[in-house]
Amino acid sequence: MKTGRSKFMSTGGLLGRAVLLVLFLVLCDLFGLRNYTSILCGTVGAAGSGQYLSAILGLTYVVAYLGGIVLAPIFVIAGSLLWIEGLRRKM
């Protein structure tokens, strides 16, 4: 039976994307990109890196942070609601 919902909006798809976003944030943190967010204040992140590299790495960490902290919980909640809806329809 086809529900018309694509894999993009399925429970597994949403939860998988949430896990990927959190993993990307953890990897960025492990590689030390958090130090480069100081470019937002106008200072260079590391002594050996240039201004443009610091800006790119800082922006990458900010995007990863927003994805992991803002989007990932939304995907988990949406996936959980879809799962609960699927359970309810089976009853």
Order of alpha helices (4+ residues) and beta strands (2+ residues): alpha-alpha-alpha
